[in-house]
Amino acid sequence: MKYSKILLILTILLSVIIISCKNNVTDPKENSIIGKWQITGLANKWMITTSSDQLVKIPYSGSGQITSFGSYNSVFNGLVLQSSDPFVIAAVELEYGMVLTDAIVIDGVTKMGKASNSNTDQTFEGIVNYSFNGTTLTITESILTNPQNATETVTVNGSISFITENVPANTQTYVSAPDIWITFYYTGPYTTEYFTDGTVSQTRPTSEGDIVRNGTWSMSDDMLTVNMVDNNETTTKDYNVIIDGSTLAMTESFNICSDGSDKLECLNGYEQLFGLDAGSMSDLGVEVKSIFNKRN
């Protein structure tokens, strides 16, 4: 009788332990992600693989500045290679990681430059006195004239350098970059709400009203799968997720130049953009990390 009681007590304790363990192994992220989250930040990284050791010129990056003054004033603090043959380089004005359309575009064959002002739609043209050593563009004082009004001129000068990264051969290398197109696509004051029934709703305000997308979500370990429905078409994306209190970090990786007949053409275009040797890039992807804060 005494041993029967001990066995009964042990059985009850074991049952309690098993129930407790089952409760503890429930993925806490499945519960902590439930609620409404608003995007607050973004970070992009290129994933570049080349067949040789090379120096990547990060597009739309810059150290230093070129200024214009006269009929309009502007500060250009970024560079981008638009083509390699004929050589064309543009100095652009950046703000908050986004490109404004103010730009100085230089044709390396004719030495002709154009400066455009987005606020007034003015364009100024003329010969630009410059040097470029592969990474640094230096403009000595050059006067450009509005072809529609010869009394309107701007003077441009200054020096600006690409921000560069070393990429070793045959090694996927992460390169931080202010990629303008991806930044434009992902940013905005949108919110995403995850519900306990496995559904998700995303709301993106626009000047014409809110755009609402709905779908479903599921989580396995650190991977979040979101199925969004647009016009009866479902798009599935997988994210690596880190939740720290009221902060949610979602990281998505994908190929820019996917396998197919046009892959080489796609890679060739980006080789020019990055200032890489023609035919040297074997793969290109991007990693996008979105940061959210919890609203409720």
N, C-alpha and C positions, 0 to 999 in steps of 0.2 A: 504493500500500500504506500509506503514511504517513497519507494523508487518510482511508483506510478505518478505520484504528485510531482516529483522532481522532473520526470520526463514530460509531464504536461506543461510545467513552467518553462522548461527549455524549448518546447515546441512553440509556445506562445511568444517567447522572446525571439526565436528564430523567424517567426512570421512577421513580427514587428520590424526586425532588421531588414528582411527582404523587401517589405513594403517601403521602408525608408530609403533603401538603396535605389529602388525603382523610381521613387520621386526625385532622388538626387541626380540620376543619370539623364533626366529629361533635359534636353539642350536649352540652357537658359536664354540663348540668343533668340530662340523661337518666340519667347515671351517678351524679351527686351526690345525686339524690333517692332512690336505692335505699337501703333500710334502714328501721329502725324509728324513728318520731318520736312524741314525746309533747307534747300541747298544754300550753303554759305561760302564754299570755296571749291577750287578746282586746281589740279596739277596734272600736267601732261608729260609723258616721257616717250620719245621715239625709241623703238627697238630696232637697231640697225646691224646688219651683218654684211661684211664686205670680204672680198677675196684677197685683200692686201691691207697692210697697215696704212691708215689714212687719217687725215685731219678733217673733221666735219666742221663746216661753217654753218652755225645754227641760224636758220632763216629768221628774219625779223628780230634779230638781236643786235646789240651794239654797245660799245664802250666809247664814250666821247660824244661829240655832237657837231652837226653842221647847221649853220643858221642862215636865214634869209632876212633881209631888211630892206626897206624902201616902201614900195606900194603896198606890201603886206609883210608881216613878220611871222616867222615860224621857226621852230626848233625841231630838227630831224635827229632822232636818236636811235634809229635802227637801220639795218642794211638787209637787202635781199638780192640774190642773183636771179635775174629773170631768164637769162639764156647765156650760153657760152659761145655761140657762133651765129651771128656776130655777138660779141661780148656786150651785155647790157646789165647795168647795176642800178639799183634804185635805193636812195636814202628815203626813209619813211618816218612819219611822226607816229610814235606809239603813246598810248595812254591806257593805263590799267591792263596792260597785256594785249590790248586791241589795237589794230591798225586804223588810224585815221587816214583819210584819202589824200592828205597833203603829202606830196612826194617830189623828189628830184630824180628824174630818170635820165641816165647818161648812155648814149650809144658809143661803144668803145671804138667803132670804126670811123665815124664821122666827127666824133668829139662833140656832137650836138647834144645839148641838154634841154630838158623841159622841166619847169617847176609849176606845179598846179596847186591851186588854193581851193579847198573844198567849200569854204564859206562864201566865196564870191564867184566861183566857177571860172576864175581867171586862169589863163595859162601864159607863162613867160618862156621865151625861147632864146637860145644863143649858144655860142661856143663856151664850153666849160673847161677851164684849166685845171686838170686833175692828174693825180697819180694813184695807182693801185698796185700794191705789191702782193696781192693774193689774199690778204686779210684786212688791210687798212686802206680806206679811201680818204685821200686828202685833196680838198679843193682849195686852190688859191683864189684870191678875190676875182670873181667873175660876174659880169653884169648881164642879166637876161632882160629881154624887152617883151612887152605885150604886143603881139603882132597886130592887134586891133587898135592899139593906141600907143604910139611910140613914146609918148611922154610918161608912160607908166613903166617903171623898171624895178627890178629887185637885184640886190647884190648878195651873192652866196659865197660862203667860205667856211672852213673848219675841217676837222678830221674825225673820223669815226672808224672803229674796228669791229669786225665780227667777233662774237664770242665763239670759241672753238672747243672741240672735244676730240681726244684721240680715240680712234676705233681700231683695235688690233684685228688682224686677219682671222677670218673664220670663227669669230666669237660674237655671239649676240650681245650687243652693248647698249645699255640704257643711257639715253642722252636727254636731259631735261631741255625743253624748248617751249617757247610761247607760240605754239602752233595756232594760227589765227582762226582757221576754219573750224577746227575741233573746239576751240574755246568758245567761238560764237555759237556753235550748235548746242553745247552743253550748259552754258551759263544762262542765268535768268532766275527770277524769284519764284521758281516753281516749288510746289510741295508734293510729297508722296505720302500716302496714308496706307498702312498695312493693318488689316483687320484680322480678328481671331478666326474667322471662317475660311482663311486662306485666300481672300480676295484683296486686291490692291487698287488704289485710285490715285492718279496723278493729275494735279491741276496746275496749268500754266497760264497766268494772266497775260492778256494781250490788249492792245488798244481797241480791239473790236470785241472784247469779252473773253471770258475764261475758256481755255481749251482743256477738256477733261478726257483722260484716257483711263480705261479700266482693264483689269486683268486678274491674274492669279499669281500667287507666290508660294514657294516652298523652300525649306532650308535643310541642308545636310552638312553637319560639322560647320566649317567656316564658309561654305559656298551657298549663296542665295541665288535661286533661279526665279526669274520674273518673266511671265508670259503676258505681254501687252497686246490688246486687240485694237486695230485701227482699220476702219472700213472693212470689217469682217475678215481681216488678215491678222494672224497671230505672229508676233515677233518674240522669240525667246532669247534672253540674255542671261549669262552667268556672271556673278560678281563674287569676288573674295571680300568678306565682310569682317570689319573690326568694330565692335561697339564698346565704347568707354563712357559709361554714364549716359549723358545726354548728347554725346557726339557719335555719329555714325560715319565710318569711312567705307566707301564702296569702290572697289578697283575692278575695272574691266580691261581686258586685253583682246586685241583683234588685229588681223592683218590688213594693211593698207593695199598692198598689191597681192591679191589672192591668185592662186594657181589658175591658169587659163591661157588662152592664146594671146591675150593682151598684157600678160604679166611683165614681159620684157619692156614693152612700151611704157608701162606704168613706172617701172623701176628706172628707166632712162630719164624720165621727166624729173624724178626726185634726185637722181644723181646730179643733174644740173642745178637743182634747187640747193643741194647741200655742198656743191662744189667738189664732187667726187669724180674720180676717173670714170670715163664712159665704159660701161660693161662690167664694173667692179662690184656693184651691189647685188647680192644674192637673195636678200630677204629684207622686208620692211614691215614693221608693225607699230602699234602705238598702245601705250598703257595710260588709261585715264582714271585718275582717282578723284572721286567726288566726295566732298565733306558736307554732312548735314547736321543740323541741330534739331533736337526734339522740341516740338511745339506743345505737346500735351502728354 
